[in-house]
Amino acid sequence: MKILGIETSCDDTSMGIVENGKCVSMVRTTSEEFHKKFGGIVPEIAARKQLEIFTFILEDLIDKLNINLKDLDGFSVTIGPGLVGSLLVGVEVARTLAYSLKKPLVGINHLEGHIYSIFFDNKINFPFQTLIISGGHTILIIFEDHLKYKILGETVDDACGEIIDKIGRKLGFQYPAGSELDKLAIKGDPSYYKFSTPRFKEKEKEYNFSFSGIKTEVLNIIKKGNFNLENLIASLFHSIYESLIKNIKKVYDKTGINKVSVVGGVSASKFLRKTFLNEKDFEFYFPSFEFSTDNGGMIALVGEEYFKRGYESNVFQIDAVSSLEINKNPFIYKKSGGDYE
């Protein structure tokens, strides 16, 4: 089964082809350069650049495999969460391809793609914890089985990647600042500054995260001036780590699950990877750097899992959704005898 996945939830434009669980071809480009002078993503620019580049990406992807579009068995596309304009570009391309080629189509939650990205480079038995950390999300999940997730907690304010970007901007780094700050963190003393880690008293919120307090403390130090940059950033990354590992350990104490996959853009941080791997009581898994960022391969992989189980979307009904819960996708149906249930 060859599935082509399309990912356009933000400024990246990516297509990937998965066959029997392996990514056999992938192309990814970004409009990052066009957003730097604004200090962040400009949604209209992102969508326009995606419209301009799509045909070239598709041609490159197919040429790499030397196959015809008719050889594909189906298409999957990110429908949310993300920037609506960008999502619409990907959805319309996917609908057009699926309808014209008479192939099945399935709409995929962007976060579900990140959850599945771990399988390209790792073999993990269910169940295991999954931590999604990115510029827009910080979520802790128990991955119970294929396509079955139990969401335990998420950030109540800023995502951990979001505060890294905001602090980088305040320090004068070009967007995105994550990789440059990660280099500084590796060189600094992570215990130099101590930042508060919020606690949630309510039982239903015990696995939630909050990073706005850490962000405020760091910004106050920057405002006062006369600080050691490497030590400040190392302490910032270590405080983020402490917030994350605290909840991972809580889940372990209650469930005994010590296998943890860490996915999403921030999982590419070398500082965080090294620190997580120092935890002796846990088995930590990470996707390769290629699959940590937004990519079409992970969307194709989730699509393959849905198709194998008889699920797809109606090409005339599928749409982009800016906010989409992991377990609530309104555009996926189980097809039985040609009808949607």
N, C-alpha and C positions, 0 to 999 in steps of 0.2 A: 504494500500500500504506500503510494507516494502522495504526501499531503503538502501543499504550499501554504505557508503561514505569512500573514501580513501584519506588521506592527507599526502603528502611527499614533501612539497615545500622546506623544509630546513632540519634541523637535526632531527626533530620530525618524528615519524612514528605512525600514528593513523588511526583507523577504527571506524566508528560509524554506528549504525543502527537507522534510523528514521522511525516512523510509524505514519501517520496522524499528522505530525507537532511536534511530541514528540520524544526525543532521548531516546530510550528504552535500549540501550546498547552501551558502548563506551570503547575503550582501547587506551591508549596513552603511548608511551615510547619515550625516547630521548637518543641521543648519546653524550649528553652534557659533560659527564665526560672525553670523549676521546678528546675533543677539548680544554679543560681548559689550558693545558700547552702551547698551541699555541696562546692563547689570542683571539680566535675567531673561527668561523666555518671553517674546512678544508673540501671542497666539496667532495673529493674522499673518505675520511673517513666516512662522513655522508652517502653517497650512499652505501658503502660496509656494514655498520652496518644495514642499512634498508633491504638489501638483506638477511642478516643473520636472522633478527628477524621477517620477515613478516609471515611465516607460524605459528609461535607461537602466534602472535597477532590475526590472523584469527581464530585459534582454541579456544583461550580464549574468543573472542567476541561471537562466536557461542555457546560455552558451557554455557556462562552466561544466554543465552536465551533458551537454550535447543531446538534449532531448526536446521533444515537442510538447507544447502545452496540453495536447490531447492525451499525452502519456500519463498525466496526473490523475489521481483518483478522487481528489476533493480539495477544497479550500477552507482555510480557517482565518479569521480576522479578529483583531482586537476591537471590541465595541465599547469598552470603558473599563475603569474610570480613566479620565484624561481630558485633554483639551477638545472640546466638541468639534471645532473646525478641522483639526487634524484627524480626529477619529472618523469624521464624515468622509474625508478623502480616502482613507483605507477601506471603509465600508463600501463606498460606491465602486471602487476598483474591484473589490472582491465580488460584489453582486454582479457586476458586468461580466467578469471572467466566468463565474459559476453559471450564470444564465446562458451566455453565448456558447459555452462548451458543454452545457447540460450535465454539470457535475454537482455533487452535493456541497453545501456550504454550512459552516457552523460558526456562530459568534462566540468569542472567547473573552472572559474576564482577564484584563491585563495582569492582575495579581496572581491569578491562577497560572499564568504563563511563568511568572517568576518562581512560583512554588515548584513547578515541574522542571525548571532549568537545572535543578540539582542532578537529574538522572542522566544527563549527557556525559558526565564525568565520574559518577559515583554509583555504587550499588548499595542500597540501604533497604533493610527489611522494615515493613510497617509493624507497629506505629512508630512515629518519631516526631519530635518537635520541629517546627519550622519557624524561623524568625525572618520576617521580611523587613529590610531596612533600606530606605531610599530617600530621595528628596521630598517625596510626597506621602510616604507611609512608614509607620513602625507598627508592626502587627505580630503577635505571637499566636501560633496555631499548633494544634495537634493534627498531624497528617495521618488519618486513621487507615485509609486504604485509597485506592485509585478513585479520584473524584469525590472523596469524602473528607471533609475538613471540619474541625471544631475550633472556632475562634475563641481564644481565651482572653486576650487583651489587646489594646491598641493605644496609640497616643491620644491624649485628651486635648493637646494643643499643637505645638510644632512637631514635625517629624524630625528625627535625628539628623538626616541629611539636610533638611531645611535650615537648621541652626548653623550647620557648618558653612553653608552657602552665605547666610546672612553675616556671619562673623568674618568670613573671607572678604565680602564686599566692604565691610566697615574697615578692614585692614588695608584696602586698596588693591586686592587681588582681582584679576579679571574673572568673570563668570565663565565656566564653573570653577570654583576654587578648591574643590575637594581633593584632587590629586596633589596639588601643591601643598596644601595644609597637611596632608598625610605624610609627605616627605619631611616636613618640619617636626611632626609629632614623633617620628621615629628617632630623631636626633635629640629630642628634649627629655626632661625629667618629668615623668607623669605624676610624681608625688609632690611636685613643687607647690602647686596651688590645690586647695581643697574646695570643691564645689558641692552644694547640697544636692542630695538625691531624694526627691519627694516620696512620701508614703501615702497610700490610700487606705483609710480606715474601713471603708465600706467593703464588705465581703465580695460583692458583685464587681468591684473595681480593683480587686487585689492584684490582677495581672496587667493593669493599665500602665502606661508610661506618661511622663511629663518632662519636657525639655526646655520649656520657656524660662524656668528659673535659672537653669545653668546658663542659658543664653544671656539673660540679664546680668548675671554676675560677671561673665566674661566681658560683656560690652562696657560695664562700669570700670573694669580694670583698664580696658583700652582707652576709655575717656580720660582717666586720671593720668595716663602716660607712664613712662619710666618702668617698663616691664620687659621681661625676657621673652621674646617671641616664641622661640622653640619650646621653652618650658610651659608657656601659656597654652600653646596648641596641644602639646603632649598631655597636659592636665585636662584639657577639654575632651580630647578623645578618650582618655581614661575614665572620665566621669560618665561619658556616654556608655562606655563598656560596662561600668559598674551598674548603671540602671538596667541595662539589658540582661546581664548575667544574674542579677538579683531575682528577676522573674523566672528565668530559665531554671534556676535552682529551686524556686518555689514549686514549679511544675514537677520537677524531678522528685522532690520530697513527697508529693502527693500521689504521683503516678508511677514512679520508678523508671520513667523513660529518660535515658541518659544519652540517646542519639539525637543530635541537633543539626539541622541544615540551616545555614545562614545564606540568604539570597537577597537580590536587589542590588542597586547601584552602589550603596555604601559597603556592601560585603566585599567589594574590591579593595577596601582599605588594607594595606599591608600591616599597619599598626594593629588594627582590630583582629585580623586573622591570626597574627602572632600571639596576641594576648589571649584570645579564645583557646588556641591550641595548647596553651600552658595549663589549662584546667585538666587536671589528671583524672578526675572522676567522670569525664564526659568524652564522647566521640563526636567531634565537630566535622562537618562536611561543607565544602564550598563549591560553587560552580567555577569553571575556568573564568578568567577575566573576560573572555569573549562573550560568555553567556551571562555575566553579572549585569551588564547593561541591557537596555531594552533591545530585543532582537526578534526577528521573524521565526527563528528556529524554535524557540520555546512555545510560540503560539501554534506552530505546526504540530509540535509534539502533543500538546493538550488536545488539539483537533483530532489527531489520530486516536487518542484514547476515547473520545466521544464517538467517533465513527465506528470503532470496534464494538461499541456497546449499543449500536443502533440509534444513536442520537444525531440530530442535525437541526438546522434552522430553516425557516421558510424564507427564500430569497426575496420575496415581496414584502415581508414584514420586518426583517432585521433592520436595526437602526443603531445609531450612536447614542450612548448614555454617559453623561459626564460623571455620575456617581453610581456605582454598581456594587452591591454586596456580593461576596464570594459565593455564597450558597443560594443566591436568588438571581438567576439569569432568565429574564422573561422571553428570550428568543430561542431557547433550546427545547426541542420536542423529541419524543421517542417515536420513530416512524414505524408504523405497523400496517402492512398491506396497502401502502401508498397514502395513508391518512396520518395526520398529526394528532397525537393524543394529548 
